[in-house]
Amino acid sequence: MKKNMGVFDRIIRAIAAVFMGYLAYYNIVTGSWGVVLTILSIAFFITALVGVCPLYSLLHIRTLVRK
């Protein structure tokens, strides 16, 4: 797949993933919401590392700026 995420978008996703992971890991958010946060944090972190967001592909969104 082609990359469709810019650097700023990837940084924001990585920060959000760490924050959501922190909330779930330290049981600040528990129960079903904790599981949802864990799954979202994993998904955000993977997409930040890879630089491809499947939802962006479906919606034809690109935040990657080519020079």
LINWO-V521561 format. One record per residue. N is the residue number from 0. RES is the residue in one letter. SS is DSSP state (A for helix, B for strand, O for the rest). PSI is psi in degrees with one decimal (NA if undefined). Layout:
BEGIN
n:N res:RES ss:SS psi:PSI
n:N res:RES ss:SS psi:PSI
END
This chain:
BEGIN
n:0 res:M ss:O psi:148.1
n:1 res:K ss:O psi:144.6
n:2 res:K ss:O psi:140.4
n:3 res:N ss:O psi:12.7
n:4 res:M ss:O psi:133.5
n:5 res:G ss:O psi:173.6
n:6 res:V ss:A psi:-45.8
n:7 res:F ss:A psi:-42.8
n:8 res:D ss:A psi:-41.2
n:9 res:R ss:A psi:-38.7
n:10 res:I ss:A psi:-44.9
n:11 res:I ss:A psi:-42.6
n:12 res:R ss:A psi:-40.7
n:13 res:A ss:A psi:-42.6
n:14 res:I ss:A psi:-43.4
n:15 res:A ss:A psi:-38.7
n:16 res:A ss:A psi:-43.1
n:17 res:V ss:A psi:-42.5
n:18 res:F ss:A psi:-46.2
n:19 res:M ss:A psi:-38.6
n:20 res:G ss:A psi:-39.2
n:21 res:Y ss:A psi:-46.8
n:22 res:L ss:A psi:-39.5
n:23 res:A ss:A psi:-42.4
n:24 res:Y ss:A psi:-40.6
n:25 res:Y ss:O psi:17.1
n:26 res:N ss:O psi:33.5
n:27 res:I ss:O psi:-36.6
n:28 res:V ss:O psi:124.0
n:29 res:T ss:O psi:177.3
n:30 res:G ss:A psi:-145.3
n:31 res:S ss:A psi:-38.2
n:32 res:W ss:A psi:-32.7
n:33 res:G ss:A psi:-40.3
n:34 res:V ss:A psi:-42.9
n:35 res:V ss:A psi:-44.6
n:36 res:L ss:A psi:-38.9
n:37 res:T ss:A psi:-46.8
n:38 res:I ss:A psi:-44.2
n:39 res:L ss:A psi:-39.1
n:40 res:S ss:A psi:-38.0
n:41 res:I ss:A psi:-45.2
n:42 res:A ss:A psi:-43.7
n:43 res:F ss:A psi:-41.7
n:44 res:F ss:A psi:-41.8
n:45 res:I ss:A psi:-45.1
n:46 res:T ss:A psi:-33.0
n:47 res:A ss:A psi:-39.4
n:48 res:L ss:A psi:-43.9
n:49 res:V ss:A psi:-34.7
n:50 res:G ss:O psi:14.9
n:51 res:V ss:O psi:128.1
n:52 res:C ss:O psi:116.8
n:53 res:P ss:A psi:-35.0
n:54 res:L ss:A psi:-39.4
n:55 res:Y ss:A psi:-39.3
n:56 res:S ss:A psi:-42.2
n:57 res:L ss:A psi:-36.6
n:58 res:L ss:A psi:2.2
n:59 res:H ss:O psi:46.9
n:60 res:I ss:O psi:137.5
n:61 res:R ss:O psi:125.0
n:62 res:T ss:O psi:0.8
n:63 res:L ss:O psi:126.6
n:64 res:V ss:O psi:119.6
n:65 res:R ss:O psi:139.4
n:66 res:K ss:O psi:NA
END
